[in-house]
Amino acid sequence: MPRVAVVEKMSEEHSDVQFLYVDIDENNLLSEEFDIHSVPTFKLTKNGQEKDTLTGAQPEKLRELVQSNK
């Protein structure tokens, strides 16, 4: 399943979580600011604080991260 589809499905499953997609080729300043070197990279933030990072297409690990940080 393509990574955008995975994020869309997770967004439906977790309506209380906001998922954002950023094209780092078009927004390279953000990739520098958030220290993103690989795609896909998922940054989990809560109350404005970065809580965790997941690099790579790992849907089950992403689900675990979301669940453990609610």
N, C-alpha and C positions, 0 to 999 in steps of 0.2 A: 504494500500500500504506500503510495507516495507520501512524503512527510507532511505536505499541506493537508492531505486528506486525513491523516492521523490527528493532526492538531484540530481540524474541524470537528472530527468525531469526538475528541476529548472535550472540546468546547461545549458540545451538546450534552455530554455526560456530566460535566461539572459547570453548571450554569452560574455558580457562585465564584468562578475563577475567570479572570480576564486573560485571554490568549492574544498575543500580538505577533504579527509576522512582519519582519523587516528584511527587505532585499539589500544585503550589505554591498552589493555591487553598485547600487544607486545611492546608498547612504554610508559611504565608507568612513565618515566621521564617527558614526555610531559604533561601527565595528572596532574602531580604535578606542573610543571611550569605554566600551564594555569588554575590551580585550578579547575579541572574537577572532580566532585564527582558523577555525574549521567549520564546515557546514555539514549538517545542521548543528547549531549550538542552542541550547535552551537555558535561559537565565530565569531562575525563580526568585522573585522578589516579594516581600511582604511588608506592608507599611513603609514603603520606600527604601527598605534595606535588602540588599542582595543576600539570599539565604543559601542558594545552591546553584550549581552549574552542571549541565549534562551535555556532553559532546558526543555526537553520533546518533544514528537512527536507531533508537532503542525504546520502542513504544512502551514496553512493560516497565522499564526503569523510569520512564517519564511518568507513567501512571502512579508508580510507587512514590515518586517525589511529590507529586501533586497531593496525593492522599496524606502523606506524612507531614505536610506543611499546612494543612487546613486549620 
